[in-house]
Amino acid sequence: MPKVAARTKTLTLLAITYVVSFCSFAYEFVYSELLTVMYGGTVTQYVITVGLYFFSLGIGSALSDDLQADAPSNFFRTEVYLAAVAPAGFMLVVGLNSVALPTAVPSELIWVVARLPAVAVGFLSGFELPLLTRMVEAVEASEETDRAADSAGLLPTAVTSGASRLYGLVLGVFGLFWTVERTEGERSGLSVVLAMDYVGGLFGAVVYAKVLYPQLGLVPTIFVLALLNGVAALAFAARFSERPWGLFSGDSERRAFASRESATLLVVCLLLTAGYAGAVANHRQVDREVTELYLEQQVESEYAQGAMDAEVTSQWTTEYQHVWRYQRTWTGAGANPYFANETEECLRMGSAVQLCESWADSYHQGLVDVPMSLYDHDSETKVLVVGGGDWIAIDHLREYNVTVDHVDLDGEFMRHAKNESFFSRWHDDAYEYDRLNTTVGDGYAYLKDTDEKYDLVLLDIPGATDDDLLTLYSKEFYGSLRRHLTDDGAVVAWAYSQYGYPQHHKAYLNTVRAAGFDRYAPYWAWEDVDRDGDRERVEQFYVLAPGQRSAFPAPDSSRATDYLRRHGDRYRDLDWRAIPRYRGVEVNSLFDPNYDLLVDT
């Protein structure tokens, strides 16, 4: 049975090739997404990570010739090292973003260190293909292999004959463009291993995108992949080792190709594999504990050391975003400058704060109640809300009896917010408002499909922390908003401070100016968040308008809203200004994005 033995060796190696290629491609995506979560900028992180990964893959492949003396043993070592390095590197990146690093540490150094794990995994993965190719060719070249043998002993005749006909058809098509010669019963080790590598890579990409990441999340996925590397190493040792633990170590047919693994490394591999199997079996608990540790440390690092304690109370992931709530507790010396009580609850989406109990009302009063002073408060007033899936802005609009069209992409989040007590205390079942029309979909696509004109558009959308959001900060989107305004219509958007984010500020104003808005009225929402008797600035907003506009009503006029009257001294100077144009600052557009718009929160 020598021919079958040699053939099963080849099939074993090809199956292992498929598995390790699956892992290799998936690791690339895991690290790209992890760096996106930590630092923002999807395109930037994916492009740099993929580039570094393939560079290190090439370096590893080039150096693999130096491992030729003992290819089987080195392959086992490579898989064990990958099983150890990949999760450790993942946790290193998480750790870098979970602690407050000294300000003396250069940001460039952190940038480099955060990408070293992807480089290490790429370097080790670069060894795999050359080692596997040499092993396959060694098996095929052994005296036990009959090059003329077919695979009849392994596959049914119907399968092999069907494959042969398909192969002939493919060659016929190739013959139209290349000079071809059919190869019967023989295929180079490199071509076979490459074929399995590419197929495994495709499968890894699809399974990661459709199963692992959306259903398990990043943390369990890294352990699933490391587990597969460990299993591949053990399967390799079980089939090919000449040690006593090899399944066929006494067979004379193994002499042409065998491996001799370190007993210590085998024990390490067994321990790692068992540990990863346990982590995968309890993936929900592992994911929750690792994620909560990172999130809590992230919040605490935003304050002076020891000044704030954070505890995650709930978290969930929709198709579009990771949503989490946490309690923050003041532990610093002296009075709490952030909120009145010792503890309060906040909501974040990704890394960006969306609302906290101390300023949730004032934020929405600034978004809704200030600009509503420009318009009559009746059912003829039409308002478009883009975002606002928590329904709180809708509740404020309901007080004015206006007609509201509401568009938000994340239907799952909106359904959750309807019945969650954290939100319902503010929205008061506003989703049942009889003058509300809600559409689950993309705001940009909605504007392209509607002919409606609006008196007021409220943008209750996330800040520009990720390039996935650049569409909602583009010239094209704001141009579409302008075309859907009535003659006296305006757009209201939450804004980053020009002092904290000067580059964003310049790029944003140049973009909206290019879209046809030439007037804006900047203002702040105010609230005594710490209840010390002094009002603090909470959030900044811009009212944007194309062309001249009548002045804002005086805070004591009949048209002013209750909120405007209550904080009248803060709004007496509210007025329109010409939007400046900054030289040398590019406009952000769909096909020519300006990444200066992105901010690191």
C-alpha positions as CSV (number, residue, x, y, z in Angstrom):
1,M,0.0,0.0,0.0
2,P,2.9,2.4,-0.4
3,K,1.1,4.5,-3.1
4,V,-1.9,5.1,-0.8
5,A,0.4,5.9,2.1
6,A,2.3,8.5,0.2
7,R,-0.9,9.9,-1.2
8,T,-2.5,10.2,2.2
9,K,0.6,12.0,3.4
10,T,0.1,14.5,0.6
11,L,-3.5,15.0,1.4
12,T,-2.8,15.5,5.1
13,L,-0.3,18.2,4.2
14,L,-2.7,19.9,1.9
15,A,-5.5,19.8,4.5
16,I,-3.0,21.4,7.0
17,T,-2.2,24.0,4.3
18,Y,-5.8,24.8,4.0
19,V,-6.2,25.3,7.8
20,V,-3.1,27.4,8.3
21,S,-4.0,29.6,5.3
22,F,-7.5,30.1,6.8
23,C,-5.9,31.3,10.0
24,S,-3.3,33.4,8.3
25,F,-5.8,35.5,6.3
26,A,-8.2,35.8,9.2
27,Y,-5.4,37.0,11.5
28,E,-4.8,39.8,9.1
29,F,-8.4,41.0,9.3
30,V,-8.5,40.6,13.1
31,Y,-5.6,42.9,13.6
32,S,-6.9,45.4,11.0
33,E,-10.2,45.6,12.8
34,L,-8.6,45.7,16.3
35,L,-6.5,48.7,15.3
36,T,-9.6,50.3,13.7
37,V,-11.4,49.9,17.0
38,M,-8.5,51.3,19.0
39,Y,-7.4,54.1,16.8
40,G,-10.2,54.7,14.2
41,G,-9.8,55.2,10.5
42,T,-11.0,51.9,8.8
43,V,-9.3,52.5,5.5
44,T,-6.1,53.7,7.1
45,Q,-5.8,50.8,9.5
46,Y,-6.7,48.1,7.0
47,V,-4.3,49.4,4.3
48,I,-1.4,49.8,6.7
49,T,-2.0,46.5,8.5
50,V,-2.4,44.6,5.2
51,G,0.7,46.3,3.8
52,L,2.8,45.5,6.8
53,Y,1.5,41.9,6.9
54,F,2.4,41.1,3.3
55,F,5.8,42.8,3.7
56,S,6.6,40.6,6.8
57,L,5.1,37.6,5.0
58,G,7.6,38.2,2.2
59,I,10.5,38.5,4.7
60,G,9.5,35.3,6.3
61,S,9.2,33.5,3.0
62,A,12.7,34.7,1.9
63,L,14.3,33.5,5.2
64,S,12.5,30.1,5.1
65,D,15.3,28.6,3.0
66,D,17.5,28.8,6.1
67,L,15.1,26.4,7.8
68,Q,15.5,23.7,5.1
69,A,17.7,21.4,7.2
70,D,14.7,20.1,9.2
71,A,11.5,21.3,7.4
72,P,9.0,19.1,9.3
73,S,10.2,20.0,12.8
74,N,10.4,23.7,11.9
75,F,6.8,23.7,10.6
76,F,5.6,22.3,14.0
77,R,7.5,25.0,15.8
78,T,6.1,27.7,13.5
79,E,2.5,26.7,14.3
80,V,3.2,26.6,18.1
81,Y,4.8,30.0,17.9
82,L,1.8,31.4,16.0
83,A,-0.6,29.9,18.5
84,A,1.3,31.7,21.3
85,V,2.2,35.0,19.6
86,A,-1.1,35.9,17.9
87,P,-3.3,36.1,21.0
88,A,-0.4,37.6,23.1
89,G,0.0,40.4,20.4
90,F,-3.8,41.0,20.4
91,M,-3.8,41.5,24.2
92,L,-0.7,43.8,23.9
93,V,-2.6,46.1,21.6
94,V,-5.6,46.1,24.0
95,G,-3.3,46.8,26.9
96,L,-1.7,49.7,25.1
97,N,-5.1,51.3,25.0
98,S,-6.2,50.3,28.4
99,V,-3.7,52.1,30.5
100,A,-2.6,55.8,30.8
101,L,0.9,55.8,29.3
102,P,3.3,58.5,30.5
103,T,3.2,61.6,28.3
104,A,6.9,61.3,27.7
105,V,6.3,58.2,25.6
106,P,6.3,59.3,22.0
107,S,3.1,58.6,20.0
108,E,5.2,57.4,17.1
109,L,6.6,54.7,19.4
110,I,3.1,53.6,20.5
111,W,2.1,53.5,16.8
112,V,5.1,51.2,16.0
113,V,4.6,48.9,19.0
114,A,0.8,48.5,18.3
115,R,1.7,47.1,14.8
116,L,4.5,44.8,15.8
117,P,2.1,41.9,16.5
118,A,0.7,42.0,13.0
119,V,4.3,42.0,11.7
120,A,5.3,39.1,13.9
121,V,2.2,37.0,12.8
122,G,3.0,37.8,9.1
123,F,6.6,36.9,9.5
124,L,5.8,33.5,11.1
125,S,3.1,32.9,8.5
126,G,5.7,33.5,5.8
127,F,7.5,30.3,6.9
128,E,4.4,28.1,6.4
129,L,4.0,28.0,2.6
130,P,7.7,27.3,1.7
131,L,7.9,24.6,4.4
132,L,4.7,22.9,3.3
133,T,5.8,23.1,-0.3
134,R,9.1,21.4,0.4
135,M,7.4,18.7,2.4
136,V,4.8,18.0,-0.3
137,E,7.5,17.8,-2.9
138,A,9.6,15.5,-0.6
139,V,6.7,13.1,-0.3
140,E,5.9,13.2,-4.1
141,A,9.6,12.6,-4.9
142,S,10.1,9.7,-2.6
143,E,10.7,6.3,-4.1
144,E,7.3,5.1,-2.8
145,T,5.4,7.5,-5.0
146,D,4.2,6.4,-8.3
147,R,3.9,9.5,-10.5
148,A,1.5,7.6,-12.8
149,A,-0.8,6.7,-10.0
150,D,-4.3,8.2,-10.0
151,S,-6.5,8.9,-7.1
152,A,-8.9,6.1,-7.7
153,G,-8.2,4.7,-4.2
154,L,-9.2,7.9,-2.5
155,L,-12.1,9.4,-4.5
156,P,-15.1,7.8,-6.3
157,T,-14.7,7.3,-10.0
158,A,-17.6,9.6,-10.8
159,V,-15.9,12.4,-8.9
160,T,-12.5,11.9,-10.6
161,S,-14.0,11.6,-14.1
162,G,-16.2,14.7,-13.5
163,A,-13.2,16.7,-12.3
164,S,-11.2,15.5,-15.4
165,R,-14.0,16.8,-17.7
166,L,-14.1,20.1,-15.9
167,Y,-10.3,20.4,-16.1
168,G,-10.5,19.8,-19.8
169,L,-13.1,22.5,-20.2
170,V,-11.1,25.0,-18.3
171,L,-8.0,24.2,-20.4
172,G,-10.1,24.7,-23.5
173,V,-10.9,28.2,-22.4
174,F,-7.3,28.9,-21.4
175,G,-6.2,27.7,-24.9
176,L,-7.9,30.8,-26.3
177,F,-5.5,33.1,-24.6
178,W,-2.4,31.0,-23.7
179,T,-0.4,28.0,-25.1
180,V,-1.4,25.1,-22.9
181,E,-0.4,21.4,-22.6
182,R,-2.5,19.1,-20.5
183,T,-0.7,17.5,-17.5
184,E,-2.0,14.1,-16.7
185,G,-1.5,12.7,-13.2
186,E,1.2,15.1,-12.2
187,R,1.2,18.5,-10.6
188,S,4.1,20.4,-9.0
189,G,4.1,20.6,-5.2
190,L,4.2,24.4,-5.4
191,S,1.1,24.7,-7.6
192,V,-0.9,22.3,-5.4
193,V,0.1,24.0,-2.2
194,L,-0.6,27.5,-3.6
195,A,-4.0,26.3,-4.8
196,M,-4.9,25.1,-1.3
197,D,-3.4,28.3,0.2
198,Y,-5.6,30.6,-1.9
199,V,-8.7,28.5,-1.3
200,G,-8.1,28.4,2.4
201,G,-7.4,32.2,2.4
202,L,-10.7,32.9,0.6
203,F,-12.6,30.7,3.0
204,G,-10.9,32.4,6.0
205,A,-11.9,35.8,4.7
206,V,-15.6,34.8,4.2
207,V,-15.9,32.9,7.5
208,Y,-14.3,35.8,9.4
209,A,-16.7,38.4,7.7
210,K,-19.9,36.3,7.9
211,V,-19.5,34.1,11.0
212,L,-16.6,34.8,13.4
213,Y,-16.6,38.6,13.7
214,P,-20.3,39.3,13.6
215,Q,-21.3,36.3,15.8
216,L,-18.4,35.9,18.2
217,G,-16.6,39.2,18.1
218,L,-12.9,40.0,18.0
219,V,-11.8,38.5,21.3
220,P,-13.2,35.0,20.8
221,T,-12.1,35.0,17.2
222,I,-8.4,35.4,18.0
223,F,-8.7,32.4,20.3
224,V,-10.5,30.3,17.6
225,L,-7.7,31.0,15.2
226,A,-5.0,30.2,17.7
227,L,-6.8,27.0,18.6
228,L,-6.8,26.0,14.9
229,N,-3.0,26.6,14.8
230,G,-2.6,24.4,17.8
231,V,-4.7,21.7,16.4
232,A,-2.8,21.9,13.1
233,A,0.5,21.5,15.0
234,L,-0.8,18.5,16.9
235,A,-2.3,16.9,13.8
236,F,1.0,17.3,12.1
237,A,2.9,15.7,15.0
238,A,0.5,12.9,15.3
239,R,0.8,12.0,11.6
240,F,4.5,12.6,10.9
241,S,6.5,12.5,14.2
242,E,9.0,9.7,14.5
243,R,8.7,10.1,18.3
244,P,6.6,7.5,20.2
245,W,3.6,9.8,20.1
246,G,3.5,9.6,16.3
247,L,0.5,7.4,15.2
248,F,2.6,5.5,12.7
249,S,6.1,5.9,14.2
250,G,6.9,2.2,13.8
251,D,6.0,2.0,10.1
252,S,8.9,1.7,7.7
253,E,7.0,3.9,5.2
254,R,7.6,6.9,7.5
255,R,11.4,6.8,7.1
256,A,11.4,8.9,3.9
257,F,9.6,11.7,5.6
258,A,9.5,12.2,9.4
259,S,9.7,14.9,12.0
260,R,11.3,15.0,15.5
261,E,9.6,17.5,17.8
262,S,10.8,18.9,21.1
263,A,8.9,17.2,24.0
264,T,8.8,20.5,25.8
265,L,7.3,22.3,22.8
266,L,4.7,19.5,22.5
267,V,3.7,20.0,26.1
268,V,3.4,23.8,25.5
269,C,1.3,23.2,22.4
270,L,-1.0,20.8,24.3
271,L,-1.4,23.4,27.1
272,L,-2.1,26.3,24.7
273,T,-4.6,24.2,22.7
274,A,-6.4,23.1,25.8
275,G,-6.5,26.7,27.1
276,Y,-7.8,28.0,23.8
277,A,-10.4,25.3,23.7
278,G,-11.7,26.3,27.1
279,A,-11.7,30.0,26.0
280,V,-13.7,29.2,22.9
281,A,-16.1,27.0,24.8
282,N,-16.8,29.9,27.2
283,H,-16.4,32.6,24.6
284,R,-19.2,34.8,25.9
285,Q,-17.7,35.1,29.4
286,V,-14.2,35.6,28.0
287,D,-15.4,38.3,25.6
288,R,-17.3,40.1,28.3
289,E,-14.5,40.1,30.8
290,V,-11.8,41.2,28.4
291,T,-14.0,43.8,26.8
292,E,-15.2,45.2,30.1
293,L,-11.6,45.4,31.4
294,Y,-10.5,47.4,28.4
295,L,-13.6,49.6,28.3
296,E,-13.3,50.5,32.0
297,Q,-9.6,51.2,31.8
298,Q,-10.3,53.4,28.7
299,V,-12.7,55.6,30.5
300,E,-10.6,55.9,33.6
301,S,-7.5,56.8,31.5
302,E,-9.4,59.9,30.3
303,Y,-9.2,61.5,33.8
304,A,-6.3,62.3,36.1
305,Q,-5.0,59.1,37.7
306,G,-7.4,57.8,40.4
307,A,-10.0,60.5,39.8
308,M,-12.7,58.4,38.2
309,D,-13.7,54.8,38.6
310,A,-15.7,53.1,35.8
311,E,-17.8,49.9,35.7
312,V,-19.5,48.6,32.6
313,T,-23.1,47.8,33.3
314,S,-24.2,46.5,29.9
315,Q,-22.9,46.2,26.4
316,W,-24.1,44.8,23.1
317,T,-23.1,44.9,19.4
318,T,-25.4,45.7,16.5
319,E,-24.6,45.3,12.9
320,Y,-23.1,48.8,12.8
321,Q,-21.7,49.6,16.3
322,H,-20.7,48.5,19.7
323,V,-23.0,50.0,22.3
324,W,-22.1,50.1,26.0
325,R,-23.3,51.7,29.2
326,Y,-21.2,52.3,32.3
327,Q,-21.3,53.9,35.7
328,R,-18.6,56.5,36.4
329,T,-17.8,57.3,40.0
330,W,-15.9,60.3,41.2
331,T,-12.9,59.2,43.4
332,G,-10.7,62.3,43.1
333,A,-9.8,64.8,45.8
334,G,-12.1,67.8,46.2
335,A,-15.5,68.5,44.6
336,N,-16.7,66.6,41.5
337,P,-16.5,69.0,38.6
338,Y,-18.3,66.6,36.1
339,F,-21.6,65.8,37.7
340,A,-23.6,66.5,40.9
341,N,-23.9,63.0,42.4
342,E,-21.2,60.6,43.3
343,T,-22.1,58.2,40.5
344,E,-23.9,58.6,37.2
345,E,-24.5,56.4,34.1
346,C,-23.2,57.2,30.6
347,L,-23.6,55.7,27.1
348,R,-21.0,55.2,24.5
349,M,-21.0,53.9,20.9
350,G,-17.6,52.7,20.1
351,S,-15.2,55.0,21.8
352,A,-17.3,58.1,21.6
353,V,-19.5,59.3,24.5
354,Q,-23.1,59.8,23.4
355,L,-24.8,61.0,26.6
356,C,-24.5,61.0,30.3
357,E,-27.3,61.5,32.8
358,S,-26.0,65.0,33.9
359,W,-26.2,66.5,30.4
360,A,-28.5,64.3,28.3
361,D,-31.3,66.9,28.5
362,S,-29.1,70.0,27.9
363,Y,-27.6,68.3,24.8
364,H,-31.0,67.7,23.2
365,Q,-32.2,71.2,24.3
366,G,-29.3,72.6,22.4
367,L,-29.9,70.5,19.4
368,V,-33.7,71.1,19.2
369,D,-34.9,73.9,21.4
370,V,-32.4,76.6,20.3
371,P,-33.0,76.3,16.5
372,M,-36.8,75.8,17.0
373,S,-36.9,79.4,18.0
374,L,-36.5,80.3,14.3
375,Y,-39.7,78.7,13.2
376,D,-43.4,78.6,13.9
377,H,-44.4,75.7,16.2
378,D,-47.2,73.9,14.3
379,S,-47.9,70.9,12.2
380,E,-46.9,72.7,8.9
381,T,-43.3,72.9,10.1
382,K,-41.4,69.9,8.7
383,V,-38.3,68.6,10.4
384,L,-35.9,65.9,9.3
385,V,-33.9,64.1,11.9
386,V,-30.9,62.1,10.7
387,G,-29.7,59.7,13.4
388,G,-31.2,60.1,16.8
389,G,-32.0,56.4,17.2
390,D,-32.5,56.9,21.0
391,W,-35.7,58.9,20.2
392,I,-34.8,61.7,22.6
393,A,-34.7,64.4,20.0
394,I,-38.1,63.2,18.7
395,D,-39.5,63.8,22.2
396,H,-38.3,67.4,22.2
397,L,-39.8,68.0,18.8
398,R,-43.1,66.5,19.8
399,E,-43.5,69.4,22.2
400,Y,-43.7,71.8,19.2
401,N,-46.3,69.8,17.3
402,V,-44.2,69.7,14.2
403,T,-44.1,67.0,11.5
404,V,-41.0,64.8,11.8
405,D,-39.3,62.5,9.3
406,H,-36.7,60.4,11.1
407,V,-34.0,58.4,9.4
408,D,-31.5,56.1,11.3
409,L,-29.4,53.3,9.9
410,D,-29.4,51.1,13.0
411,G,-32.8,49.5,13.4
412,E,-31.6,47.1,16.1
413,F,-30.4,50.0,18.3
414,M,-33.7,51.8,17.8
415,R,-35.7,48.8,18.8
416,H,-33.5,48.4,21.9
417,A,-33.9,52.0,22.9
418,K,-37.7,51.8,22.8
419,N,-38.0,49.6,25.8
420,E,-34.7,50.2,27.7
421,S,-35.3,52.2,30.8
422,F,-32.1,54.1,30.4
423,F,-33.5,55.7,27.3
424,S,-37.2,55.7,28.0
425,R,-36.8,58.1,30.9
426,W,-35.9,60.8,28.3
427,H,-37.8,59.8,25.2
428,D,-41.2,59.1,26.9
429,D,-42.3,56.7,24.1
430,A,-41.7,59.4,21.5
431,Y,-41.6,56.7,18.8
432,E,-45.5,56.7,19.1
433,Y,-45.8,60.3,18.2
434,D,-48.5,60.6,15.5
435,R,-46.7,63.1,13.4
436,L,-43.6,60.9,13.1
437,N,-42.5,58.9,10.1
438,T,-39.4,56.8,10.8
439,T,-37.3,55.1,8.1
440,V,-34.6,52.6,8.9
441,G,-31.8,53.3,6.4
442,D,-28.9,55.4,5.4
443,G,-29.5,59.2,5.6
444,Y,-27.6,59.9,2.4
445,A,-29.6,57.3,0.4
446,Y,-32.8,58.6,1.9
447,L,-32.1,62.1,0.6
448,K,-31.5,60.8,-2.9
449,D,-34.8,59.0,-2.9
450,T,-37.1,61.8,-1.5
451,D,-38.5,65.0,-2.9
452,E,-39.5,66.4,0.5
453,K,-38.4,69.9,1.5
454,Y,-37.7,70.6,5.2
455,D,-37.7,73.7,7.3
456,L,-35.2,72.2,9.7
457,V,-32.7,69.3,9.5
458,L,-31.2,68.0,12.7
459,L,-28.1,65.9,12.5
460,D,-28.0,63.7,15.6
461,I,-25.1,61.6,14.3
462,P,-21.9,60.2,15.7
463,G,-18.8,62.4,15.7
464,A,-16.2,62.0,12.9
465,T,-14.1,59.4,14.7
466,D,-14.0,56.8,11.8
467,D,-13.7,57.0,8.1
468,D,-16.9,55.0,7.8
469,L,-18.7,58.2,8.8
470,L,-16.9,60.4,6.3
471,T,-19.9,60.1,4.0
472,L,-22.0,62.0,6.5
473,Y,-19.4,64.8,6.6
474,S,-19.0,65.0,2.8
475,K,-19.6,67.9,0.4
476,E,-22.1,65.6,-1.4
477,F,-24.1,64.9,1.7
478,Y,-24.4,68.5,2.8
479,G,-25.1,69.5,-0.8
480,S,-28.1,67.1,-0.7
481,L,-29.2,68.5,2.6
482,R,-29.1,72.0,1.1
483,R,-31.3,71.0,-1.9
484,H,-33.9,69.6,0.5
485,L,-34.3,72.8,2.5
486,T,-37.2,75.2,2.1
487,D,-36.3,78.8,1.3
488,D,-35.9,79.6,5.0
489,G,-34.6,76.2,5.9
490,A,-31.5,75.5,8.0
491,V,-29.3,72.5,9.2
492,V,-28.2,72.0,12.8
493,A,-25.2,69.9,13.6
494,W,-23.3,69.1,16.7
495,A,-19.7,70.4,16.4
496,Y,-16.3,69.7,17.8
497,S,-14.5,72.7,19.4
498,Q,-12.3,74.6,17.0
499,Y,-9.7,74.9,19.8
500,G,-9.6,71.2,20.6
501,Y,-9.7,70.0,17.0
502,P,-8.5,72.9,14.7
503,Q,-7.8,70.7,11.6
504,H,-11.2,69.1,11.8
505,H,-12.9,72.5,12.2
506,K,-11.2,74.0,9.1
507,A,-11.9,70.9,7.0
508,Y,-15.5,70.8,8.1
509,L,-16.3,74.5,7.4
510,N,-14.6,74.3,4.0
511,T,-16.7,71.3,3.2
512,V,-20.1,72.8,4.2
513,R,-19.1,76.0,2.4
514,A,-18.4,74.1,-0.8
515,A,-21.8,72.4,-0.4
516,G,-23.5,75.8,-0.6
517,F,-23.8,76.9,3.0
518,D,-22.3,80.4,3.5
519,R,-23.8,81.4,6.8
520,Y,-23.6,79.8,10.2
521,A,-24.5,80.6,13.8
522,P,-22.3,78.8,16.4
523,Y,-23.7,78.4,19.9
524,W,-23.3,76.2,23.0
525,A,-25.8,74.3,25.2
526,W,-25.6,75.2,28.8
527,E,-26.2,73.3,32.0
528,D,-25.2,73.4,35.7
529,V,-24.0,69.8,35.4
530,D,-22.3,69.7,38.9
531,R,-25.0,71.7,40.7
532,D,-22.6,74.2,42.1
533,G,-24.8,77.2,41.0
534,D,-22.7,78.0,37.9
535,R,-23.7,77.0,34.4
536,E,-21.1,75.2,32.3
537,R,-20.8,74.8,28.5
538,V,-22.0,71.3,27.6
539,E,-21.9,70.9,23.8
540,Q,-21.3,73.1,20.8
541,F,-23.6,73.3,17.8
542,Y,-23.8,75.1,14.4
543,V,-26.9,76.3,12.6
544,L,-26.0,76.3,8.9
545,A,-27.9,78.2,6.2
546,P,-27.5,79.0,2.5
547,G,-27.9,82.7,1.9
548,Q,-29.0,85.5,4.2
549,R,-31.3,84.8,7.2
550,S,-33.3,87.0,9.5
551,A,-31.9,87.5,13.0
552,F,-32.5,85.1,15.8
553,P,-35.4,86.2,18.0
554,A,-34.5,87.9,21.3
555,P,-34.6,85.5,24.2
556,D,-37.5,87.3,25.8
557,S,-39.6,87.5,22.6
558,S,-42.8,85.5,22.1
559,R,-41.2,83.3,19.5
560,A,-38.3,82.2,21.7
561,T,-38.5,78.7,23.2
562,D,-38.6,78.1,26.9
563,Y,-35.0,76.9,26.9
564,L,-33.9,80.1,25.1
565,R,-35.7,82.2,27.7
566,R,-34.3,80.3,30.6
567,H,-30.7,80.9,29.4
568,G,-31.4,84.2,27.8
569,D,-28.2,85.9,28.8
570,R,-26.2,83.2,27.0
571,Y,-28.1,83.7,23.7
572,R,-28.4,87.5,23.4
573,D,-25.5,87.6,21.0
574,L,-26.5,84.6,19.0
575,D,-26.3,85.8,15.3
576,W,-25.4,84.6,11.8
577,R,-21.8,84.8,10.6
578,A,-20.2,84.3,7.2
579,I,-18.6,80.8,7.0
580,P,-14.8,81.4,6.6
581,R,-12.8,79.7,3.9
582,Y,-9.4,78.3,5.0
583,R,-6.7,78.3,2.4
584,G,-4.7,75.1,1.8
585,V,-7.4,72.9,3.5
586,E,-9.1,70.3,1.3
587,V,-12.8,69.8,1.1
588,N,-14.0,66.3,2.1
589,S,-15.9,64.5,-0.7
590,L,-16.9,61.0,-1.4
591,F,-14.2,60.2,-3.9
592,D,-11.5,62.5,-2.4
593,P,-11.8,62.2,1.4
594,N,-10.0,64.5,3.7
595,Y,-8.9,62.6,6.7
596,D,-8.2,65.8,8.7
597,L,-11.9,65.6,9.5
598,L,-11.3,62.5,11.7
599,V,-10.7,63.1,15.3
600,D,-9.2,60.9,18.0
601,T,-11.5,60.8,21.0
